[in-house]
Amino acid sequence: MKLVSLVLLIATMAGPDIAQAQDSGSQSAPVKVQITPYVSVGSSASSGVGASVRWSVAPKLGIEVDTALREAEVTGLSSSVNLVYDLPSLGRVTPYLAGGVGLEQYGTLDQQPLGLVAVKKTAFTVNAGGGVRMLIDEKWGFRTDARWSNGLGMQASERWRVYNGVTFGPGGR
């Protein structure tokens, strides 16, 4: 819950336009930044809370950083960097595709002299999926995202999750 509170604080402090540096003498173009705190559900150890921050780098392309906290076999963090490609909008709804790489904490059981103990480990992950963003006005909207992720390593798991969140930021798309 601390993560969600922090993201909401950042979202309220973010100004409507964040300027992108350009060549001297030319005007600054706004960089669209969207912040989405969310709640997720999914396969084993995929449910939790998190936030994503997306920066537009081209009209239909964005870079997103996603961080989540899951409560399962161990309390685990996951974080990824993703490319997000917007498909043609249908009115106020913009479907998109996403994929990326990241790190994820997970738990395994280890035999100790006193019994089985959960041990926290970290794995490199890949993910792919997509979702929709629905623009309410120029400042906020809703977002639903579905992702498959696979941890690379002998004991790392394959997961899927669906999240719903509120997006804050200029344009909302």
N, CA and C atoms as an extended XYZ file, in Angstrom:
519
Properties=species:S:1:pos:R:3:atomname:S:1:resname:S:1:resid:I:1 pbc="F F F"
N         0.812       -1.194        0.000 N   MET     1
C         0.000        0.000        0.000 CA  MET     1
C         0.856        1.259        0.000 C   MET     1
N         2.087        1.158        0.544 N   LYS     2
C         2.984        2.308        0.527 CA  LYS     2
C         3.320        2.696       -0.904 C   LYS     2
N         3.487        1.677       -1.792 N   LEU     3
C         3.801        1.944       -3.192 CA  LEU     3
C         2.673        2.708       -3.863 C   LEU     3
N         1.428        2.285       -3.631 N   VAL     4
C         0.283        2.975       -4.229 CA  VAL     4
C         0.198        4.406       -3.721 C   VAL     4
N         0.412        4.614       -2.421 N   SER     5
C         0.383        5.969       -1.859 CA  SER     5
C         1.453        6.854       -2.492 C   SER     5
N         2.655        6.299       -2.678 N   LEU     6
C         3.743        7.052       -3.292 CA  LEU     6
C         3.408        7.423       -4.730 C   LEU     6
N         2.857        6.481       -5.487 N   VAL     7
C         2.508        6.762       -6.881 CA  VAL     7
C         1.407        7.805       -6.964 C   VAL     7
N         0.400        7.720       -6.095 N   LEU     8
C        -0.662        8.727       -6.104 CA  LEU     8
C        -0.118       10.112       -5.765 C   LEU     8
N         0.826       10.198       -4.836 N   LEU     9
C         1.451       11.468       -4.500 CA  LEU     9
C         2.194       12.034       -5.702 C   LEU     9
N         2.962       11.192       -6.385 N   ILE    10
C         3.699       11.632       -7.573 CA  ILE    10
C         2.729       12.084       -8.659 C   ILE    10
N         1.640       11.335       -8.826 N   ALA    11
C         0.663       11.685       -9.863 CA  ALA    11
C         0.033       13.041       -9.616 C   ALA    11
N        -0.259       13.363       -8.372 N   THR    12
C        -0.878       14.650       -8.083 CA  THR    12
C         0.111       15.802       -8.217 C   THR    12
N         1.405       15.507       -8.029 N   MET    13
C         2.417       16.554       -8.145 CA  MET    13
C         2.850       16.783       -9.592 C   MET    13
N         2.620       15.797      -10.475 N   ALA    14
C         3.056       15.928      -11.866 CA  ALA    14
C         2.261       17.036      -12.545 C   ALA    14
N         2.963       17.892      -13.238 N   GLY    15
C         2.321       18.970      -13.973 CA  GLY    15
C         1.671       18.456      -15.236 C   GLY    15
N         0.797       19.249      -15.884 N   PRO    16
C         0.109       18.790      -17.074 CA  PRO    16
C         1.023       18.573      -18.267 C   PRO    16
N         2.097       19.289      -18.358 N   ASP    17
C         3.043       19.104      -19.455 CA  ASP    17
C         4.450       19.025      -18.901 C   ASP    17
N         5.213       18.070      -19.386 N   ILE    18
C         6.623       17.954      -19.043 CA  ILE    18
C         7.389       18.229      -20.326 C   ILE    18
N         8.260       19.223      -20.310 N   ALA    19
C         8.931       19.639      -21.536 CA  ALA    19
C        10.074       18.697      -21.882 C   ALA    19
N        10.226       18.485      -23.187 N   GLN    20
C        11.326       17.672      -23.703 CA  GLN    20
C        12.361       18.621      -24.278 C   GLN    20
N        13.627       18.381      -23.939 N   ALA    21
C        14.692       19.246      -24.439 CA  ALA    21
C        14.827       19.081      -25.946 C   ALA    21
N        14.962       20.173      -26.643 N   GLN    22
C        15.127       20.184      -28.093 CA  GLN    22
C        16.358       21.021      -28.412 C   GLN    22
N        16.656       21.184      -29.690 N   ASP    23
C        17.770       22.042      -30.105 CA  ASP    23
C        17.532       23.450      -29.594 C   ASP    23
N        18.612       24.160      -29.251 N   SER    24
C        18.452       25.533      -28.782 CA  SER    24
C        17.846       26.383      -29.881 C   SER    24
N        16.968       27.267      -29.495 N   GLY    25
C        16.312       28.135      -30.453 CA  GLY    25
C        14.975       27.586      -30.922 C   GLY    25
N        14.695       26.315      -30.691 N   SER    26
C        13.403       25.771      -31.100 CA  SER    26
C        12.517       25.616      -29.870 C   SER    26
N        11.221       25.494      -30.105 N   GLN    27
C        10.284       25.375      -29.000 CA  GLN    27
C        10.327       23.970      -28.420 C   GLN    27
N         9.980       23.864      -27.156 N   SER    28
C         9.920       22.555      -26.510 CA  SER    28
C         8.611       21.877      -26.866 C   SER    28
N         8.667       20.572      -27.128 N   ALA    29
C         7.472       19.776      -27.389 CA  ALA    29
C         7.122       19.030      -26.103 C   ALA    29
N         5.836       18.942      -25.795 N   PRO    30
C         5.468       18.233      -24.568 CA  PRO    30
C         5.741       16.736      -24.698 C   PRO    30
N         6.208       16.149      -23.618 N   VAL    31
C         6.378       14.710      -23.535 CA  VAL    31
C         5.217       14.201      -22.694 C   VAL    31
N         4.442       13.284      -23.239 N   LYS    32
C         3.306       12.766      -22.499 CA  LYS    32
C         3.786       11.687      -21.536 C   LYS    32
N         3.467       11.880      -20.275 N   VAL    33
C         3.793       10.909      -19.232 CA  VAL    33
C         2.484       10.485      -18.597 C   VAL    33
N         2.268        9.179      -18.508 N   GLN    34
C         1.081        8.661      -17.854 CA  GLN    34
C         1.507        7.784      -16.690 C   GLN    34
N         0.863        7.967      -15.549 N   ILE    35
C         1.139        7.188      -14.347 CA  ILE    35
C        -0.123        6.402      -14.020 C   ILE    35
N         0.039        5.087      -13.857 N   THR    36
C        -1.105        4.225      -13.586 CA  THR    36
C        -0.873        3.371      -12.343 C   THR    36
N        -1.422        3.749      -11.191 N   PRO    37
C        -1.433        2.829      -10.052 CA  PRO    37
C        -2.493        1.755      -10.337 C   PRO    37
N        -2.216        0.504       -9.947 N   TYR    38
C        -3.144       -0.570      -10.291 CA  TYR    38
C        -3.203       -1.660       -9.222 C   TYR    38
N        -4.231       -2.495       -9.373 N   VAL    39
C        -4.407       -3.712       -8.585 CA  VAL    39
C        -4.482       -4.851       -9.596 C   VAL    39
N        -3.748       -5.960       -9.323 N   SER    40
C        -3.717       -7.058      -10.285 CA  SER    40
C        -4.177       -8.372       -9.666 C   SER    40
N        -4.689       -9.248      -10.527 N   VAL    41
C        -5.027      -10.625      -10.173 CA  VAL    41
C        -4.447      -11.506      -11.270 C   VAL    41
N        -4.242      -12.779      -10.943 N   GLY    42
C        -3.710      -13.664      -11.963 CA  GLY    42
C        -3.342      -15.017      -11.430 C   GLY    42
N        -2.436      -15.671      -12.134 N   SER    43
C        -1.999      -17.004      -11.751 CA  SER    43
C        -1.216      -16.954      -10.449 C   SER    43
N        -0.697      -18.083      -10.032 N   SER    44
C        -0.016      -18.180       -8.738 CA  SER    44
C         0.973      -17.044       -8.522 C   SER    44
N         0.856      -16.388       -7.408 N   ALA    45
C         1.761      -15.315       -6.993 CA  ALA    45
C         1.779      -14.115       -7.927 C   ALA    45
N         0.708      -13.876       -8.673 N   SER    46
C         0.665      -12.724       -9.566 CA  SER    46
C        -0.206      -11.595       -9.044 C   SER    46
N        -1.023      -11.848       -8.046 N   SER    47
C        -1.919      -10.817       -7.522 CA  SER    47
C        -1.130       -9.846       -6.647 C   SER    47
N        -1.496       -8.567       -6.734 N   GLY    48
C        -0.812       -7.569       -5.920 CA  GLY    48
C        -1.196       -6.167       -6.318 C   GLY    48
N        -0.327       -5.230       -5.984 N   VAL    49
C        -0.507       -3.829       -6.337 CA  VAL    49
C         0.758       -3.349       -7.024 C   VAL    49
N         0.618       -2.307       -7.830 N   GLY    50
C         1.789       -1.781       -8.519 CA  GLY    50
C         1.496       -0.459       -9.185 C   GLY    50
N         2.429       -0.052      -10.009 N   ALA    51
C         2.291        1.189      -10.763 CA  ALA    51
C         3.122        1.088      -12.024 C   ALA    51
N         2.636        1.731      -13.070 N   SER    52
C         3.412        1.841      -14.303 CA  SER    52
C         3.509        3.311      -14.683 C   SER    52
N         4.647        3.661      -15.255 N   VAL    53
C         4.876        5.017      -15.758 CA  VAL    53
C         5.258        4.867      -17.218 C   VAL    53
N         4.514        5.543      -18.107 N   ARG    54
C         4.724        5.429      -19.552 CA  ARG    54
C         5.092        6.790      -20.122 C   ARG    54
N         6.175        6.799      -20.912 N   TRP    55
C         6.618        7.995      -21.616 CA  TRP    55
C         6.395        7.789      -23.106 C   TRP    55
N         5.727        8.740      -23.761 N   SER    56
C         5.555        8.673      -25.208 CA  SER    56
C         6.859        9.075      -25.872 C   SER    56
N         7.343        8.246      -26.798 N   VAL    57
C         8.575        8.558      -27.518 CA  VAL    57
C         8.306        8.787      -29.006 C   VAL    57
N         7.134        8.422      -29.472 N   ALA    58
C         6.685        8.644      -30.853 CA  ALA    58
C         5.157        8.642      -30.794 C   ALA    58
N         4.493        9.058      -31.879 N   PRO    59
C         3.030        9.140      -31.810 CA  PRO    59
C         2.329        7.857      -31.337 C   PRO    59
N         2.801        6.685      -31.683 N   LYS    60
C         2.144        5.440      -31.284 CA  LYS    60
C         3.023        4.539      -30.425 C   LYS    60
N         4.192        5.033      -29.997 N   LEU    61
C         5.137        4.200      -29.270 CA  LEU    61
C         5.508        4.831      -27.935 C   LEU    61
N         5.564        4.008      -26.902 N   GLY    62
C         5.941        4.489      -25.585 CA  GLY    62
C         6.890        3.522      -24.903 C   GLY    62
N         7.603        4.040      -23.912 N   ILE    63
C         8.443        3.223      -23.043 CA  ILE    63
C         7.796        3.262      -21.673 C   ILE    63
N         7.686        2.084      -21.052 N   GLU    64
C         6.993        1.980      -19.779 CA  GLU    64
C         7.878        1.281      -18.749 C   GLU    64
N         7.848        1.795      -17.537 N   VAL    65
C         8.483        1.135      -16.399 CA  VAL    65
C         7.354        0.688      -15.486 C   VAL    65
N         7.354       -0.598      -15.141 N   ASP    66
C         6.289       -1.189      -14.333 CA  ASP    66
C         6.907       -1.832      -13.094 C   ASP    66
N         6.362       -1.531      -11.932 N   THR    67
C         6.829       -2.122      -10.683 CA  THR    67
C         5.623       -2.615       -9.898 C   THR    67
N         5.739       -3.834       -9.344 N   ALA    68
C         4.623       -4.411       -8.592 CA  ALA    68
C         5.123       -5.101       -7.330 C   ALA    68
N         4.253       -5.181       -6.365 N   LEU    69
C         4.507       -5.889       -5.114 CA  LEU    69
C         3.463       -6.989       -5.006 C   LEU    69
N         3.944       -8.237       -4.888 N   ARG    70
C         3.060       -9.396       -4.799 CA  ARG    70
C         3.228      -10.057       -3.437 C   ARG    70
N         2.137      -10.571       -2.915 N   GLU    71
C         2.172      -11.306       -1.649 CA  GLU    71
C         1.816      -12.745       -1.967 C   GLU    71
N         2.786      -13.645       -1.920 N   ALA    72
C         2.551      -15.055       -2.246 CA  ALA    72
C         3.472      -15.914       -1.401 C   ALA    72
N         4.226      -16.789       -2.054 N   GLU    73
C         5.143      -17.644       -1.309 CA  GLU    73
C         6.145      -16.812       -0.508 C   GLU    73
N         6.532      -15.661       -1.035 N   VAL    74
C         7.310      -14.636       -0.339 CA  VAL    74
C         6.754      -13.301       -0.817 C   VAL    74
N         6.986      -12.242       -0.052 N   THR    75
C         6.614      -10.920       -0.536 CA  THR    75
C         7.654      -10.559       -1.584 C   THR    75
N         7.205      -10.415       -2.831 N   GLY    76
C         8.156      -10.220       -3.914 CA  GLY    76
C         7.886       -8.979       -4.719 C   GLY    76
N         8.958       -8.378       -5.169 N   LEU    77
C         8.877       -7.233       -6.078 CA  LEU    77
C         9.153       -7.715       -7.495 C   LEU    77
N         8.536       -7.060       -8.451 N   SER    78
C         8.888       -7.271       -9.851 CA  SER    78
C         8.969       -5.905      -10.504 C   SER    78
N         9.856       -5.792      -11.452 N   SER    79
C        10.023       -4.537      -12.175 CA  SER    79
C        10.420       -4.858      -13.604 C   SER    79
N         9.851       -4.114      -14.554 N   SER    80
C        10.173       -4.358      -15.962 CA  SER    80
C        10.193       -3.052      -16.748 C   SER    80
N        10.893       -3.110      -17.863 N   VAL    81
C        10.923       -2.022      -18.842 CA  VAL    81
C        10.288       -2.592      -20.102 C   VAL    81
N         9.310       -1.857      -20.658 N   ASN    82
C         8.521       -2.381      -21.768 CA  ASN    82
C         8.382       -1.369      -22.894 C   ASN    82
N         8.206       -1.882      -24.100 N   LEU    83
C         7.791       -1.064      -25.233 CA  LEU    83
C         6.287       -1.244      -25.368 C   LEU    83
N         5.574       -0.131      -25.557 N   VAL    84
C         4.125       -0.159      -25.686 CA  VAL    84
C         3.766        0.468      -27.030 C   VAL    84
N         3.057       -0.294      -27.879 N   TYR    85
C         2.673        0.176      -29.208 CA  TYR    85
C         1.157        0.323      -29.267 C   TYR    85
N         0.683        1.552      -29.550 N   ASP    86
C        -0.748        1.827      -29.635 CA  ASP    86
C        -1.296        1.392      -30.983 C   ASP    86
N        -2.422        0.669      -30.940 N   LEU    87
C        -3.164        0.303      -32.140 CA  LEU    87
C        -4.157        1.428      -32.436 C   LEU    87
N        -4.830        1.396      -33.584 N   PRO    88
C        -5.785        2.476      -33.893 CA  PRO    88
C        -6.866        2.606      -32.823 C   PRO    88
N        -7.138        3.858      -32.449 N   SER    89
C        -8.142        4.147      -31.415 CA  SER    89
C        -9.543        3.922      -31.938 C   SER    89
N       -10.416        3.541      -31.018 N   LEU    90
C       -11.837        3.390      -31.309 CA  LEU    90
C       -12.573        4.374      -30.414 C   LEU    90
N       -12.712        5.610      -30.888 N   GLY    91
C       -13.295        6.661      -30.056 CA  GLY    91
C       -12.337        7.006      -28.923 C   GLY    91
N       -12.799        6.864      -27.688 N   ARG    92
C       -11.973        7.164      -26.510 CA  ARG    92
C       -11.138        5.969      -26.047 C   ARG    92
N       -11.243        4.838      -26.716 N   VAL    93
C       -10.550        3.614      -26.317 CA  VAL    93
C        -9.361        3.358      -27.241 C   VAL    93
N        -8.181        3.144      -26.645 N   THR    94
C        -6.969        2.852      -27.407 CA  THR    94
C        -6.426        1.490      -26.978 C   THR    94
N        -6.535        0.475      -27.860 N   PRO    95
C        -5.899       -0.804      -27.550 CA  PRO    95
C        -4.391       -0.705      -27.806 C   PRO    95
N        -3.608       -1.544      -27.131 N   TYR    96
C        -2.155       -1.501      -27.311 CA  TYR    96
C        -1.550       -2.889      -27.118 C   TYR    96
N        -0.339       -3.059      -27.643 N   LEU    97
C         0.467       -4.255      -27.438 CA  LEU    97
C         1.681       -3.854      -26.615 C   LEU    97
N         2.194       -4.773      -25.792 N   ALA    98
C         3.338       -4.454      -24.943 CA  ALA    98
C         4.220       -5.672      -24.765 C   ALA    98
N         5.494       -5.404      -24.546 N   GLY    99
C         6.438       -6.475      -24.249 CA  GLY    99
C         7.710       -5.885      -23.682 C   GLY    99
N         8.422       -6.697      -22.880 N   GLY   100
C         9.644       -6.174      -22.300 CA  GLY   100
C        10.405       -7.198      -21.490 C   GLY   100
N        11.335       -6.682      -20.713 N   VAL   101
C        12.206       -7.509      -19.868 CA  VAL   101
C        12.251       -6.904      -18.470 C   VAL   101
N        12.613       -7.727      -17.484 N   GLY   102
C        12.685       -7.207      -16.133 CA  GLY   102
C        13.295       -8.193      -15.160 C   GLY   102
N        13.108       -7.890      -13.882 N   LEU   103
C        13.556       -8.736      -12.779 CA  LEU   103
C        12.372       -9.017      -11.871 C   LEU   103
N        12.358      -10.217      -11.295 N   GLU   104
C        11.252      -10.604      -10.432 CA  GLU   104
C        11.770      -11.424       -9.258 C   GLU   104
N        11.275      -11.110       -8.073 N   GLN   105
C        11.595      -11.924       -6.899 CA  GLN   105
C        10.542      -13.018       -6.775 C   GLN   105
N        10.982      -14.207       -6.416 N   TYR   106
C        10.079      -15.331       -6.224 CA  TYR   106
C        10.604      -16.189       -5.082 C   TYR   106
N         9.798      -17.121       -4.629 N   GLY   107
C        10.206      -17.952       -3.509 CA  GLY   107
C        10.303      -19.416       -3.884 C   GLY   107
N        11.230      -20.110       -3.259 N   THR   108
C        11.360      -21.559       -3.396 CA  THR   108
C        11.464      -22.152       -1.996 C   THR   108
N        11.162      -23.410       -1.895 N   LEU   109
C        11.291      -24.096       -0.611 CA  LEU   109
C        12.662      -24.747       -0.532 C   LEU   109
N        13.304      -24.603        0.623 N   ASP   110
C        14.631      -25.167        0.835 CA  ASP   110
C        14.598      -25.984        2.121 C   ASP   110
N        15.155      -27.192        2.053 N   GLN   111
C        15.200      -28.057        3.237 CA  GLN   111
C        16.295      -27.573        4.179 C   GLN   111
N        15.915      -27.212        5.397 N   GLN   112
C        16.837      -26.785        6.450 CA  GLN   112
C        16.749      -27.786        7.598 C   GLN   112
N        17.703      -27.760        8.531 N   PRO   113
C        17.640      -28.692        9.665 CA  PRO   113
C        16.328      -28.611       10.463 C   PRO   113
N        15.708      -27.440       10.501 N   LEU   114
C        14.464      -27.278       11.253 CA  LEU   114
C        13.215      -27.460       10.391 C   LEU   114
N        13.369      -27.831        9.129 N   GLY   115
C        12.224      -28.040        8.240 CA  GLY   115
C        12.362      -27.240        6.955 C   GLY   115
N        11.243      -27.131        6.239 N   LEU   116
C        11.232      -26.379        4.989 CA  LEU   116
C        11.169      -24.881        5.262 C   LEU   116
N        11.961      -24.120        4.500 N   VAL   117
C        12.015      -22.674        4.648 CA  VAL   117
C        11.836      -22.044        3.263 C   VAL   117
N        11.021      -20.974        3.179 N   ALA   118
C        10.880      -20.236        1.922 CA  ALA   118
C        12.104      -19.348        1.725 C   ALA   118
N        12.729      -19.459        0.548 N   VAL   119
C        13.920      -18.684        0.224 CA  VAL   119
C        13.588      -17.752       -0.928 C   VAL   119
N        13.926      -16.464       -0.785 N   LYS   120
C        13.659      -15.471       -1.826 CA  LYS   120
C        14.797      -15.481       -2.844 C   LYS   120
N        14.435      -15.554       -4.132 N   LYS   121
C        15.404      -15.526       -5.223 CA  LYS   121
C        14.958      -14.491       -6.247 C   LYS   121
N        15.852      -14.138       -7.161 N   THR   122
C        15.548      -13.160       -8.207 CA  THR   122
C        15.828      -13.776       -9.571 C   THR   122
N        14.924      -13.533      -10.525 N   ALA   123
C        15.080      -14.068      -11.875 CA  ALA   123
C        14.918      -12.963      -12.905 C   ALA   123
N        15.586      -13.111      -14.030 N   PHE   124
C        15.393      -12.271      -15.211 CA  PHE   124
C        14.098      -12.739      -15.868 C   PHE   124
N        13.243      -11.815      -16.304 N   THR   125
C        11.964      -12.192      -16.915 CA  THR   125
C        11.773      -11.532      -18.270 C   THR   125
N        10.933      -12.158      -19.078 N   VAL   126
C        10.436      -11.567      -20.316 CA  VAL   126
C         8.916      -11.532      -20.191 C   VAL   126
N         8.271      -10.548      -20.836 N   ASN   127
C         6.819      -10.460      -20.760 CA  ASN   127
C         6.243       -9.990      -22.078 C   ASN   127
N         4.978      -10.321      -22.311 N   ALA   128
C         4.262       -9.891      -23.512 CA  ALA   128
C         2.779       -9.812      -23.177 C   ALA   128
N         2.079       -8.923      -23.837 N   GLY   129
C         0.647       -8.790      -23.604 CA  GLY   129
C         0.090       -7.559      -24.272 C   GLY   129
N        -0.939       -7.027      -23.675 N   GLY   130
C        -1.584       -5.849      -24.226 CA  GLY   130
C        -2.730       -5.419      -23.341 C   GLY   130
N        -3.478       -4.468      -23.830 N   GLY   131
C        -4.591       -3.970      -23.050 CA  GLY   131
C        -5.300       -2.839      -23.749 C   GLY   131
N        -6.080       -2.107      -22.980 N   VAL   132
C        -6.807       -0.938      -23.488 CA  VAL   132
C        -6.721        0.191      -22.477 C   VAL   132
N        -6.649        1.410      -23.010 N   ARG   133
C        -6.740        2.617      -22.195 CA  ARG   133
C        -7.999        3.360      -22.651 C   ARG   133
N        -8.804        3.798      -21.680 N   MET   134
C       -10.010        4.548      -22.007 CA  MET   134
C        -9.870        5.954      -21.454 C   MET   134
N        -9.851        6.918      -22.333 N   LEU   135
C        -9.702        8.325      -21.981 CA  LEU   135
C       -11.025        8.864      -21.435 C   LEU   135
N       -10.971        9.440      -20.235 N   ILE   136
C       -12.154       10.089      -19.649 CA  ILE   136
C       -12.124       11.575      -20.002 C   ILE   136
N       -10.988       12.238      -19.763 N   ASP   137
C       -10.759       13.602      -20.239 CA  ASP   137
C        -9.254       13.738      -20.473 C   ASP   137
N        -8.764       14.936      -20.672 N   GLU   138
C        -7.348       15.140      -20.997 CA  GLU   138
C        -6.401       14.891      -19.824 C   GLU   138
N        -6.926       14.686      -18.641 N   LYS   139
C        -6.080       14.498      -17.459 CA  LYS   139
C        -6.070       13.069      -16.919 C   LYS   139
N        -7.111       12.261      -17.195 N   TRP   140
C        -7.147       10.928      -16.620 CA  TRP   140
C        -8.009        9.970      -17.422 C   TRP   140
N        -7.845        8.684      -17.109 N   GLY   141
C        -8.611        7.633      -17.764 CA  GLY   141
C        -8.453        6.319      -17.009 C   GLY   141
N        -8.967        5.252      -17.597 N   PHE   142
C        -8.852        3.917      -17.024 CA  PHE   142
C        -7.974        3.052      -17.914 C   PHE   142
N        -7.356        2.043      -17.313 N   ARG   143
C        -6.498        1.145      -18.084 CA  ARG   143
C        -6.678       -0.286      -17.590 C   ARG   143
N        -6.780       -1.220      -18.530 N   THR   144
C        -6.786       -2.650      -18.247 CA  THR   144
C        -5.662       -3.265      -19.043 C   THR   144
N        -4.863       -4.117      -18.388 N   ASP   145
C        -3.661       -4.676      -19.005 CA  ASP   145
C        -3.589       -6.167      -18.669 C   ASP   145
N        -3.288       -7.003      -19.658 N   ALA   146
C        -3.096       -8.437      -19.441 CA  ALA   146
C        -1.688       -8.792      -19.907 C   ALA   146
N        -0.917       -9.480      -19.055 N   ARG   147
C         0.470       -9.834      -19.396 CA  ARG   147
C         0.788      -11.271      -19.032 C   ARG   147
N         1.574      -11.890      -19.865 N   TRP   148
C         2.207      -13.167      -19.592 CA  TRP   148
C         3.662      -12.850      -19.298 C   TRP   148
N         4.240      -13.491      -18.285 N   SER   149
C         5.664      -13.319      -18.020 CA  SER   149
C         6.273      -14.670      -17.704 C   SER   149
N         7.543      -14.800      -18.048 N   ASN   150
C         8.250      -16.043      -17.810 CA  ASN   150
C         9.606      -15.719      -17.218 C   ASN   150
N         9.863      -16.266      -16.036 N   GLY   151
C        11.159      -16.105      -15.396 CA  GLY   151
C        12.150      -17.090      -15.983 C   GLY   151
N        13.350      -16.620      -16.275 N   LEU   152
C        14.374      -17.481      -16.834 CA  LEU   152
C        15.221      -18.028      -15.698 C   LEU   152
N        15.247      -19.296      -15.559 N   GLY   153
C        15.968      -19.955      -14.473 CA  GLY   153
C        15.278      -21.257      -14.130 C   GLY   153
N        15.994      -22.137      -13.450 N   MET   154
C        15.457      -23.473      -13.173 CA  MET   154
C        14.185      -23.451      -12.332 C   MET   154
N        14.099      -22.586      -11.344 N   GLN   155
C        12.939      -22.591      -10.454 CA  GLN   155
C        12.028      -21.379      -10.639 C   GLN   155
N        12.377      -20.478      -11.538 N   ALA   156
C        11.537      -19.304      -11.790 CA  ALA   156
C        10.257      -19.753      -12.487 C   ALA   156
N         9.175      -19.063      -12.226 N   SER   157
C         7.888      -19.524      -12.743 CA  SER   157
C         7.384      -18.704      -13.919 C   SER   157
N         6.431      -19.291      -14.595 N   GLU   158
C         5.689      -18.623      -15.653 CA  GLU   158
C         4.409      -18.112      -15.018 C   GLU   158
N         4.031      -16.862      -15.306 N   ARG   159
C         2.857      -16.260      -14.683 CA  ARG   159
C         2.060      -15.481      -15.724 C   ARG   159
N         0.826      -15.182      -15.386 N   TRP   160
C         0.010      -14.219      -16.122 CA  TRP   160
C        -0.726      -13.379      -15.098 C   TRP   160
N        -1.068      -12.169      -15.517 N   ARG   161
C        -1.802      -11.274      -14.625 CA  ARG   161
C        -2.662      -10.330      -15.450 C   ARG   161
N        -3.723       -9.854      -14.827 N   VAL   162
C        -4.588       -8.821      -15.399 CA  VAL   162
C        -4.659       -7.730      -14.358 C   VAL   162
N        -4.451       -6.484      -14.810 N   TYR   163
C        -4.612       -5.392      -13.844 CA  TYR   163
C        -5.558       -4.343      -14.362 C   TYR   163
N        -6.164       -3.637      -13.401 N   ASN   164
C        -7.025       -2.494      -13.673 CA  ASN   164
C        -6.492       -1.328      -12.869 C   ASN   164
N        -6.429       -0.164      -13.513 N   GLY   165
C        -5.920        1.007      -12.825 CA  GLY   165
C        -6.486        2.292      -13.391 C   GLY   165
N        -6.167        3.366      -12.721 N   VAL   166
C        -6.551        4.721      -13.153 CA  VAL   166
C        -5.297        5.396      -13.662 C   VAL   166
N        -5.359        5.957      -14.873 N   THR   167
C        -4.209        6.609      -15.485 CA  THR   167
C        -4.319        8.115      -15.340 C   THR   167
N        -3.236        8.721      -14.837 N   PHE   168
C        -3.146       10.167      -14.717 CA  PHE   168
C        -2.094       10.659      -15.687 C   PHE   168
N        -2.354       11.762      -16.350 N   GLY   169
C        -1.353       12.352      -17.234 CA  GLY   169
C        -1.993       13.016      -18.427 C   GLY   169
N        -1.226       13.855      -19.095 N   PRO   170
C        -1.766       14.593      -20.243 CA  PRO   170
C        -2.144       13.663      -21.380 C   PRO   170
N        -3.306       13.896      -21.932 N   GLY   171
C        -3.732       13.127      -23.092 CA  GLY   171
C        -4.316       11.783      -22.717 C   GLY   171
N        -3.823       11.149      -21.683 N   GLY   172
C        -4.349        9.878      -21.241 CA  GLY   172
C        -4.239        8.751      -22.229 C   GLY   172
N        -3.649        8.985      -23.416 N   ARG   173
C        -3.564        7.937      -24.439 CA  ARG   173
C        -2.167        7.445      -24.600 C   ARG   173
